Amino acid sequence: MVERGGWKTISSIVERDMNSHLGKKFEELAREIVSEAYPDMKVGSWWNRQGEEIDIIAHGKNKVIYCEVKYTNRKVGENTLEELKRKSHLVPLSGQKEYLLISKSGFTKGFTERQNLELWTLEVIWEKICV
């Protein structure tokens, strides 16, 4: 296709599909890091028939961590946390609820960690990999 001058077509296909592909790989990496960060917990995903999903759930004896992973060029804000909290009530697991948001592009101004909430950026992930 490149030999026949189809470079623009190939470029548009790569551009269209790249973020989707990298987003899936970023989520896989995040799942691995969460597994290592919480070795005493079972780690997986959750979804229902209505199409709702939670990217990562880590659950142990008395605690459940609900995690949303975002591989976008936009910063993540309160709305993502509120949506994750809403979906967490649909999951039939018991224990203290905690939330983890992982974002490639960081978080909106003023959105900070608090009780039962961790925010991981690429820098935090890098630190966890290198430790």
TITIRO-411432 format. One line per field, with one value per atom (N, C-alpha, C): x, y, z; atom name; residue in three letters. Coordinates in Angstrom, 3 decimals, padded with zeros to 6 digits. Example, Ala and Ser with C-alpha at 12.3 -4.5 7.8 and 13.67 -1.06 7.14 Angstrom:
TITIRO-411432
X: 013.190,012.300,013.200,012.850,013.670,012.900
Y: -005.690,-004.500,-003.300,-002.250,-001.060,000.030
Z: 007.800,007.800,007.800,007.080,007.140,007.870
name: N,CA,C,N,CA,C
resn: ALA,ALA,ALA,SER,SER,SER
//
This chain:
TITIRO-411432
X: 000.820,000.000,000.871,001.994,002.895,003.496,003.852,004.443,003.477,002.178,001.182,000.712,001.411,001.048,-000.034,-000.224,-001.272,-000.824,000.245,000.777,-000.244,-001.012,-002.009,-003.088,-003.462,-004.457,-003.910,-002.692,-002.058,-001.907,-001.474,-001.288,-002.601,-003.697,-004.979,-005.465,-005.199,-005.580,-004.769,-003.474,-002.611,-003.034,-003.259,-003.658,-004.988,-005.925,-007.243,-007.152,-006.345,-006.310,-005.237,-004.289,-003.156,-003.583,-004.389,-004.780,-005.583,-006.434,-007.207,-006.279,-005.333,-004.376,-003.515,-002.974,-002.126,-002.929,-004.187,-005.043,-005.206,-005.383,-005.510,-004.207,-003.097,-001.793,-001.526,-001.915,-001.759,-002.580,-003.793,-004.639,-004.026,-003.448,-002.775,-001.602,-000.810,000.312,-000.195,-001.249,-001.810,-002.274,-002.898,-003.371,-002.195,-001.105,000.093,000.655,000.718,001.283,000.384,-000.928,-001.850,-001.671,-001.506,-001.278,-000.030,001.026,002.271,002.156,001.410,001.252,000.393,-000.504,-001.401,-001.323,-000.199,000.023,-000.930,-001.561,-002.479,-003.922,-004.115,-005.472,-005.631,-006.849,-007.170,-007.460,-006.922,-007.077,-007.742,-008.730,-009.428,-010.210,-011.176,-012.052,-013.489,-014.399,-015.821,-016.615,-017.661,-018.596,-019.938,-020.989,-022.315,-022.941,-024.131,-024.806,-025.277,-025.338,-025.745,-024.578,-023.407,-022.246,-021.408,-021.719,-020.909,-019.714,-018.584,-017.384,-016.532,-015.757,-014.718,-013.418,-012.440,-011.203,-010.476,-010.316,-009.562,-010.265,-010.390,-010.863,-009.867,-009.396,-008.534,-009.327,-009.485,-010.249,-009.559,-009.634,-009.057,-010.072,-009.571,-010.461,-011.463,-010.967,-011.823,-011.798,-011.228,-011.068,-011.274,-011.892,-012.058,-011.567,-010.662,-010.143,-010.716,-011.436,-012.026,-011.144,-010.765,-009.775,-010.255,-010.111,-010.389,-009.070,-008.819,-007.589,-007.946,-007.306,-007.585,-006.312,-006.344,-005.253,-005.783,-005.904,-006.397,-005.474,-005.665,-004.871,-005.511,-006.666,-007.342,-007.055,-006.998,-006.809,-008.105,-007.948,-009.089,-009.553,-010.873,-011.424,-012.440,-013.137,-014.124,-015.184,-015.583,-016.648,-016.262,-014.987,-014.532,-014.637,-014.276,-014.396,-015.858,-016.732,-018.155,-018.758,-018.374,-018.861,-018.345,-017.084,-016.514,-017.225,-017.507,-018.231,-019.618,-020.291,-021.621,-021.565,-020.592,-020.474,-020.041,-019.280,-018.820,-019.992,-021.089,-022.272,-022.984,-022.633,-023.238,-022.508,-021.311,-020.463,-020.790,-021.046,-021.425,-020.229,-019.418,-018.294,-018.452,-018.023,-018.120,-016.727,-016.657,-015.405,-015.304,-014.293,-014.059,-013.750,-014.465,-014.264,-013.163,-012.238,-011.215,-011.205,-010.665,-010.690,-009.288,-008.995,-007.706,-007.977,-007.489,-007.590,-006.180,-006.031,-004.736,-004.912,-004.106,-004.271,-002.945,-002.935,-001.760,-001.475,-002.520,-002.356,-002.504,-002.630,-002.728,-004.162,-004.312,-005.603,-005.882,-007.156,-007.539,-007.077,-006.921,-006.442,-007.390,-006.821,-007.597,-008.089,-007.963,-008.389,-007.203,-007.308,-006.170,-006.564,-005.537,-005.769,-006.446,-007.208,-007.895,-008.141,-008.818,-009.099,-009.814,-009.321,-009.879,-009.741,-008.828,-008.596,-007.111,-006.605,-005.239,-005.299,-004.369,-004.257,-002.870,-002.822,-001.541,-001.387,-000.269,000.117,001.188,001.670,002.771,003.992,004.232,005.382,005.246,004.055,003.822,004.005,003.482,003.647,005.131,005.867,007.300,008.016,007.674,008.268,007.959,006.746,006.345,007.069,007.330,008.062,009.521,010.096,011.535,011.888,010.916,011.215,011.456
Y: -001.186,000.000,001.259,001.237,002.388,002.589,001.484,001.581,002.203,002.050,002.602,003.984,004.620,005.971,006.004,004.912,004.847,005.277,006.038,006.433,007.210,008.090,008.871,007.958,006.942,005.987,005.232,004.748,004.020,004.924,006.155,007.107,007.362,007.515,007.777,006.564,005.353,004.132,004.006,004.235,004.143,005.186,006.408,007.473,007.139,006.598,006.250,005.136,004.121,002.933,002.953,003.863,003.861,004.068,005.104,005.363,004.216,003.607,002.465,001.313,001.019,-000.064,000.250,001.453,001.830,001.890,002.286,002.314,000.936,-000.068,-001.445,-001.912,-001.583,-001.964,-001.222,000.040,000.831,000.210,-000.231,-000.886,-002.207,-002.972,-004.224,-003.943,-002.933,-002.540,-002.108,-001.315,-000.853,-002.041,-003.026,-004.207,-004.942,-005.069,-005.726,-004.963,-003.660,-002.841,-002.875,-002.835,-002.947,-004.299,-005.349,-006.691,-006.726,-006.067,-006.030,-005.121,-004.034,-003.090,-003.669,-004.578,-005.196,-006.719,-007.310,-008.741,-009.668,-009.197,-010.047,-009.951,-009.277,-009.088,-009.777,-010.194,-010.732,-009.549,-009.600,-008.477,-008.968,-008.231,-008.570,-007.375,-007.641,-006.608,-006.978,-006.062,-006.326,-005.652,-006.324,-005.738,-006.420,-005.755,-006.350,-006.362,-006.897,-007.031,-005.703,-004.701,-003.378,-002.598,-003.216,-002.585,-001.730,-001.763,-001.007,-001.848,-001.179,-001.922,-001.109,-001.843,-001.236,-001.889,-001.059,-001.557,-002.554,-002.192,-003.046,-003.032,-004.210,-004.327,-005.214,-004.711,-005.507,-005.720,-006.979,-007.217,-008.233,-007.921,-008.775,-009.027,-009.396,-009.743,-008.646,-007.463,-006.388,-005.124,-005.207,-004.001,-004.321,-003.369,-003.468,-002.157,-002.276,-001.092,-001.099,-000.040,000.125,001.088,000.687,001.457,001.744,002.988,003.416,003.843,003.372,003.680,004.526,005.674,006.577,006.845,006.444,006.740,007.731,008.975,010.038,011.238,012.198,013.420,014.475,014.147,015.062,014.665,015.658,015.393,014.826,013.983,013.334,014.189,014.253,015.067,014.334,015.107,014.580,013.716,014.070,013.312,011.845,011.568,010.179,009.444,010.112,009.506,009.236,010.195,010.020,008.860,008.724,007.614,006.273,006.236,005.020,004.646,005.628,005.363,004.795,005.373,004.887,003.424,003.106,001.728,000.779,001.262,000.381,-000.175,000.558,000.095,-001.053,-001.290,-002.383,-003.706,-003.645,-004.834,-005.551,-006.860,-007.594,-008.045,-007.086,-007.373,-006.519,-007.056,-006.281,-005.960,-004.931,-004.475,-002.973,-002.417,-000.980,-000.592,000.394,000.829,001.873,001.624,002.608,002.771,003.904,004.206,004.592,004.182,004.461,004.909,006.090,006.585,006.656,006.100,006.099,006.851,007.885,008.745,009.030,008.835,009.164,010.667,011.485,012.933,013.714,013.006,013.702,014.030,014.995,015.283,016.780,017.130,018.528,019.281,020.580,021.435,021.334,021.151,021.070,019.667,018.745,017.357,016.639,016.299,015.740,014.468,013.750,012.554,012.942,012.018,012.204,010.841,010.802,009.525,008.609,007.399,006.360,006.664,007.569,007.874,008.045,007.277,007.454,007.899,008.756,009.226,008.864,008.066,007.667,008.306,008.985,009.529,008.617,008.953,008.185,008.195,009.326,009.417,008.444,008.336,007.407,005.971,005.674,004.320,004.018,004.978,004.785,004.488,005.235,004.994,003.596,003.129,001.794,000.691,000.940,-000.021,-000.098,001.054,001.115,000.730,000.590,000.260,-001.216
Z: 000.000,000.000,000.000,000.721,000.738,-000.651,-001.310,-002.644,-003.641,-003.417,-004.341,-003.895,-002.958,-002.536,-001.478,-000.776,000.228,001.610,001.700,003.001,003.826,003.180,003.919,004.500,003.764,004.263,005.463,005.342,006.441,007.653,007.433,008.521,009.254,008.541,009.197,009.978,009.482,010.198,011.480,011.393,012.572,013.602,013.164,014.076,014.761,014.007,014.549,015.592,015.333,016.180,017.267,017.190,018.106,019.560,019.830,021.218,021.802,020.991,021.475,021.854,020.989,021.251,022.476,022.522,023.649,024.947,024.868,026.052,026.661,025.814,026.307,026.945,026.338,026.901,028.211,028.276,029.502,030.626,030.311,031.308,031.775,030.857,031.242,032.179,031.843,032.703,034.077,034.099,035.369,036.207,035.586,036.317,036.954,036.203,036.748,037.940,037.824,038.901,040.130,039.927,041.057,041.736,040.953,041.518,042.387,041.920,042.687,043.909,043.779,044.891,046.014,045.652,046.631,046.499,046.910,046.672,047.424,048.481,049.243,048.752,047.626,047.116,045.764,045.470,044.145,043.238,042.019,041.094,039.817,039.366,038.131,037.634,036.757,036.204,036.514,036.244,036.441,035.333,034.878,033.920,034.096,033.589,033.651,032.252,032.152,030.855,030.289,031.132,030.660,030.048,030.018,029.396,030.336,031.618,032.564,032.956,033.168,033.563,034.520,035.284,036.125,035.674,035.304,034.706,035.600,036.868,037.790,039.146,039.727,041.104,041.842,042.978,043.863,045.143,045.533,046.759,047.650,048.933,049.957,051.048,052.203,053.321,053.657,053.904,054.407,053.549,052.346,051.541,050.069,049.357,047.909,047.298,046.329,045.631,044.213,043.883,042.558,041.770,040.584,039.819,038.402,038.001,036.634,036.006,034.786,034.066,032.849,032.706,031.583,030.781,029.513,028.593,027.572,028.012,027.135,027.261,026.374,026.435,027.340,027.920,028.838,030.279,031.138,032.567,033.146,034.145,034.794,035.968,036.171,037.249,038.097,038.909,039.870,039.201,037.986,037.321,037.139,036.877,036.722,038.054,039.144,040.465,040.805,040.546,040.863,040.072,038.819,037.994,038.524,038.937,039.501,040.810,041.634,042.880,042.582,041.593,041.230,040.801,039.946,039.464,040.573,041.548,042.630,043.434,043.481,044.216,043.498,042.249,041.482,041.680,042.241,042.387,043.698,043.626,044.838,045.686,046.100,046.994,048.243,049.373,050.603,051.119,051.920,052.493,052.386,053.007,052.945,051.502,050.982,049.603,049.524,048.601,048.278,046.770,046.317,044.890,044.419,043.206,042.582,041.155,040.814,039.447,038.866,037.684,037.006,035.696,035.488,034.325,033.632,032.329,031.518,031.561,031.575,031.437,032.736,033.849,035.128,035.499,036.404,036.996,036.960,036.958,036.886,038.130,037.975,039.061,040.258,041.409,042.630,042.969,042.042,042.290,042.915,044.200,044.929,045.666,046.103,046.902,048.202,048.723,049.997,050.599,051.710,052.350,051.359,051.258,050.378,048.889,048.512,047.094,046.832,045.865,045.377,043.923,043.530,042.157,041.643,040.580,040.002,038.627,038.446,037.146,036.549,035.374,034.787,035.698,036.365,037.267,038.435,038.988,040.096,039.628,038.455,037.898,037.705,037.174,036.953,038.273,039.320,040.645,041.136,040.924,041.388,040.609,039.339,038.508,038.940,039.265,039.558,040.982,041.851,043.261,043.411
name: N,CA,C,N,CA,C,N,CA,C,N,CA,C,N,CA,C,N,CA,C,N,CA,C,N,CA,C,N,CA,C,N,CA,C,N,CA,C,N,CA,C,N,CA,C,N,CA,C,N,CA,C,N,CA,C,N,CA,C,N,CA,C,N,CA,C,N,CA,C,N,CA,C,N,CA,C,N,CA,C,N,CA,C,N,CA,C,N,CA,C,N,CA,C,N,CA,C,N,CA,C,N,CA,C,N,CA,C,N,CA,C,N,CA,C,N,CA,C,N,CA,C,N,CA,C,N,CA,C,N,CA,C,N,CA,C,N,CA,C,N,CA,C,N,CA,C,N,CA,C,N,CA,C,N,CA,C,N,CA,C,N,CA,C,N,CA,C,N,CA,C,N,CA,C,N,CA,C,N,CA,C,N,CA,C,N,CA,C,N,CA,C,N,CA,C,N,CA,C,N,CA,C,N,CA,C,N,CA,C,N,CA,C,N,CA,C,N,CA,C,N,CA,C,N,CA,C,N,CA,C,N,CA,C,N,CA,C,N,CA,C,N,CA,C,N,CA,C,N,CA,C,N,CA,C,N,CA,C,N,CA,C,N,CA,C,N,CA,C,N,CA,C,N,CA,C,N,CA,C,N,CA,C,N,CA,C,N,CA,C,N,CA,C,N,CA,C,N,CA,C,N,CA,C,N,CA,C,N,CA,C,N,CA,C,N,CA,C,N,CA,C,N,CA,C,N,CA,C,N,CA,C,N,CA,C,N,CA,C,N,CA,C,N,CA,C,N,CA,C,N,CA,C,N,CA,C,N,CA,C,N,CA,C,N,CA,C,N,CA,C,N,CA,C,N,CA,C,N,CA,C,N,CA,C,N,CA,C,N,CA,C,N,CA,C,N,CA,C,N,CA,C,N,CA,C,N,CA,C,N,CA,C,N,CA,C,N,CA,C,N,CA,C,N,CA,C,N,CA,C,N,CA,C,N,CA,C,N,CA,C,N,CA,C,N,CA,C,N,CA,C,N,CA,C,N,CA,C
resn: MET,MET,MET,VAL,VAL,VAL,GLU,GLU,GLU,ARG,ARG,ARG,GLY,GLY,GLY,GLY,GLY,GLY,TRP,TRP,TRP,LYS,LYS,LYS,THR,THR,THR,ILE,ILE,ILE,SER,SER,SER,SER,SER,SER,ILE,ILE,ILE,VAL,VAL,VAL,GLU,GLU,GLU,ARG,ARG,ARG,ASP,ASP,ASP,MET,MET,MET,ASN,ASN,ASN,SER,SER,SER,HIS,HIS,HIS,LEU,LEU,LEU,GLY,GLY,GLY,LYS,LYS,LYS,LYS,LYS,LYS,PHE,PHE,PHE,GLU,GLU,GLU,GLU,GLU,GLU,LEU,LEU,LEU,ALA,ALA,ALA,ARG,ARG,ARG,GLU,GLU,GLU,ILE,ILE,ILE,VAL,VAL,VAL,SER,SER,SER,GLU,GLU,GLU,ALA,ALA,ALA,TYR,TYR,TYR,PRO,PRO,PRO,ASP,ASP,ASP,MET,MET,MET,LYS,LYS,LYS,VAL,VAL,VAL,GLY,GLY,GLY,SER,SER,SER,TRP,TRP,TRP,TRP,TRP,TRP,ASN,ASN,ASN,ARG,ARG,ARG,GLN,GLN,GLN,GLY,GLY,GLY,GLU,GLU,GLU,GLU,GLU,GLU,ILE,ILE,ILE,ASP,ASP,ASP,ILE,ILE,ILE,ILE,ILE,ILE,ALA,ALA,ALA,HIS,HIS,HIS,GLY,GLY,GLY,LYS,LYS,LYS,ASN,ASN,ASN,LYS,LYS,LYS,VAL,VAL,VAL,ILE,ILE,ILE,TYR,TYR,TYR,CYS,CYS,CYS,GLU,GLU,GLU,VAL,VAL,VAL,LYS,LYS,LYS,TYR,TYR,TYR,THR,THR,THR,ASN,ASN,ASN,ARG,ARG,ARG,LYS,LYS,LYS,VAL,VAL,VAL,GLY,GLY,GLY,GLU,GLU,GLU,ASN,ASN,ASN,THR,THR,THR,LEU,LEU,LEU,GLU,GLU,GLU,GLU,GLU,GLU,LEU,LEU,LEU,LYS,LYS,LYS,ARG,ARG,ARG,LYS,LYS,LYS,SER,SER,SER,HIS,HIS,HIS,LEU,LEU,LEU,VAL,VAL,VAL,PRO,PRO,PRO,LEU,LEU,LEU,SER,SER,SER,GLY,GLY,GLY,GLN,GLN,GLN,LYS,LYS,LYS,GLU,GLU,GLU,TYR,TYR,TYR,LEU,LEU,LEU,LEU,LEU,LEU,ILE,ILE,ILE,SER,SER,SER,LYS,LYS,LYS,SER,SER,SER,GLY,GLY,GLY,PHE,PHE,PHE,THR,THR,THR,LYS,LYS,LYS,GLY,GLY,GLY,PHE,PHE,PHE,THR,THR,THR,GLU,GLU,GLU,ARG,ARG,ARG,GLN,GLN,GLN,ASN,ASN,ASN,LEU,LEU,LEU,GLU,GLU,GLU,LEU,LEU,LEU,TRP,TRP,TRP,THR,THR,THR,LEU,LEU,LEU,GLU,GLU,GLU,VAL,VAL,VAL,ILE,ILE,ILE,TRP,TRP,TRP,GLU,GLU,GLU,LYS,LYS,LYS,ILE,ILE,ILE,CYS,CYS,CYS,VAL,VAL,VAL
//
